[in-house]
Amino acid sequence: MRTALLFFATLLCVLGAFAQDAGANRQVTFWTTEVENDRINVQKEIGAMFTEKTGIQIKVIPIQENRLAERVTAAFAARSLPDVIFHPIDFTVGWAEAEILDCESATRSVHILGETTFGRGPLNLVKMAQGYAAVPADGWGQLLLYRKDLFEKKGLPVPNTWEKIIAAARTLHNPPFIWGFEAATDPGQIYTQQVFEHIALSNDVRLVNASGNVDLNTPEMVEALNYYKIRPPRQDLCRAGRYLCRHIHRFT
């Protein structure tokens, strides 16, 4: 609930930062990567509340996350960027440096909400010399979902370690009825990065070393990469030829 409320308050505040800039158009265009129907409806409801309060219309445009960078680049070149973009933090600093993002409006929004209403970590990730490149809106953690009844039936322990996850995948894998495990493997999908990030974090992977330099060639990172691409003894063990394949939650 706190995350939902924070997203609600943040979105209203960010939209509010553009209220004066909307001027005669009386409309704010909002691009969002939350494209599922239920989520679109919620965002439209938030926009309707903003319109009722300010008289400024909100135009919600869903953009698939994997096409967002391409769409933003094209819109920037055509001078047709939207007023507000809900985007992954990965793009923030680069877009700010390219002057795609309006740091002044983002900083104003953060100050209106109050810096103490944000986690220090996310706020530091968008901090720049001139203020803040964007406004952190929400966060999430990767979940490993498993069938407790099937685990109990097979005498399998809770899959809270890498070894236990692989053991469960071997035991439960019985296609086409049950696929032992699924994870993103398409390098073109942002979701693949998001899933691997949590695998890496579970192995204490850090992208920056003690000297402040980016270092991907660490034992922890190598171990995480090797685990993520592990191959089974039999190539038909899962649909992608890996234990970590595209059908992680589909046990039935």
N, C-alpha and C positions, 0 to 999 in steps of 0.2 A: 504493500500500500504506500509506503514512504516513497518508493521509486516512482510509482504512478503519479503521486501528488507532486513530486519534484519535477517530473516531466511536464505535468500540467502547468505548474507555476512558471517553469522555465520557458515553455512555449509561449504562454501569454506575455511574459516579460519581453522575450525576443521580438515577438510581433509588435509589442508596444513600442519598442525602440525604433520601429520603422513607421509609426503612426504619422509623425510629422512629415516624413519624407514621402509618404504616399500622396500627399498634396491633393491636386484636383482629381487624380485618378481614383482616389478613395478605394483602392484595392491593394492588398498585399498578396503576392504570389509566393506560395510555399511549396517547395519540392520536398518530398519525403520518401525514404527508402522503406518505410513501414507500409507495404503494399497490399497486405491481406485485407479482405473486405471489412472484417470486424474492426481492424485497426484504423482503416481509412474512415469508417463511420465515427469512431471516437475522435479522431483528429478534426473531422468536420464539425462535430459537436463543440469542440473547444473553439474552433473558428467562429461558430455561430454565437457563442457567448462573448467572444471578443467583438464581433460585429454589433451585438446588442449594446455593448458598453461604449464603443467608440464610433459606430456608424461606418466603419471601414470594412469592406468585404474581404474575405479570405478565400483565395483560390487554391485549393489543395490539389497538387499534381503528383501522382505516384510515379516513382522512377525506380526500376529494378536496380538493386545495389551493384550488380556486376556491370551495369551500363552507366553508372553515375559519373565516373571520371570522364568517360567519353562525352557524355551529354554536357557536363560542366565546361570542358575544354571547348566544345563547339559553341556553346552559348557565350562564353567569354570572348571568343574570337568574333562572334557576331554582335557583341555588345547587347546581349539579350538575357543576361543572368536574372534569375528570380531574386526576390527580396530576401528570402530566408531559405536555407538548405539544411535539412536534417541529414547529417552525414557521419560516417565513421571517423574516429579521431585520427586514423592513419593519414588522411588527406589534409588535415588542418594546417600544419605548419607550412607545408609546401604551397598550399593555396593562398595562405596569408602572404608569404614571400612573393608570390606572383601577383599579388593585389587582387586576387579573386574574392577574398573575404574582406569584410569591412571591420577591421580591428577596433575602430572607434565605437561603433555600435555595439559590438560584442562586449567591450570593456564597460560601456555604460550599463548594459544589461546586468553584468556581473556585480557592479557596484550597487545597482538598485536592489537586487536580490540580497546582496551582502556576501562577501567572500566566505564568511564562516558557515554559510548554508551549503557549501560545496566541500567535498572531500579534498584534502590538500593534494593528494596524488594526481587526480584528474585535472585539477586546476593548474598544477605545475606543468602538465603536459601541453597545455594550450597557452602558457605564459610566454610573452615576447617582450622585447625591450619597450615597445610602445603600449603595452598593456596585455590584453588577451586576444588571441586570434579567433576564438569561438567561445560559445557558452556550453559547458558540459550539461547534458540533459538527463542521462540515465546510465546505468551500467547493468551488466548481467554476468552470470557465471555459467560455465558449461556443465551440463548434467549428463551423467551416465545412467540411463534408465535400464532397469533389468526386471525380469519376471521373477518375483520372489517365490511364487508357487513352483515354478520349474526348477529353480535353484534348490529349493528344499527337497523336491522329489528326487533330484540327482545327487543330493548330499553336497552341494557346492557351497563354498563360503561366500560371504559378501564380496563382490569384486572391487575391493578397495586398494589393490596393488596391480601393477602391470602383469605380474605372473598369474594372479588369480583371474584377471580378465582374459588372458590367452587360454588358460585352462578351461574356463567356462565356454569360450568360443569353440574349442575342440570338442567338448562334451555335448553341447547343445546343437551343434551344426548338423542339420538333417534336411537339406533342400529336397523338394521345393516347399516343404511345410515350415521349416524353421531355418533361419539364417543366423549363424552364431553371433555375428557382430557387424556393426556398420559404423563407418566414419567417412568423412569427406575425403576424396582422393583426386578430384579434378583440380589441377593447378590453376585453371582459369576462374575458379569460384572463390570469392572472398570467404565463404563458409569454410573452405579447406584451411585457410590461414587461421580462422577463429578456433577450429577444433584442435589443430596442431599446437596453437599457442597454449592451450590448457594442458595438453600432454607435456609440453616443454616446461611449463611452470611447475608441474608436479614433480619434475626432476631438477628443480632449482635452477633452471636456465635463466641467465640474465644477459641482455643484449649489450650492456655497457659494463666494462670492467672497472676496477677500483680507481684507475687513472682517468676515467671518464671517456674512454675510447670505445667505439663499437667493436665488439669481438664475438664473432659467431663460431670461431674455431676453438671451442672449449670441449672438454670431455663430456660435460653435461648435454651440450647441444648435439654432439655426435651420437651419443647414446640415445637421445630422444628421436633423432632422425632414423637411426637404425631400427628402433622399436616400431616407429610409425610405418616403415616400409617392409616389416618382417613378412616373409613368405611361409606358407604352411608346407608340410610334407607333400600334401596332395593339392594340385592346382584347382580342384573343384571344391575346395573347402568353403569358399564363399564366392559370390558372383564376380568380384573384381580380382579373384585370384590372390586375395590377402585376407588375413583375419580382420585387419582394419579395412573394411570395404564399405560399399555404399549403402548397406542395409542394416545398420547397427541396432535399431530398435524393433525390427520386424521379426519378433520371435514366433509369431503365428500368422 
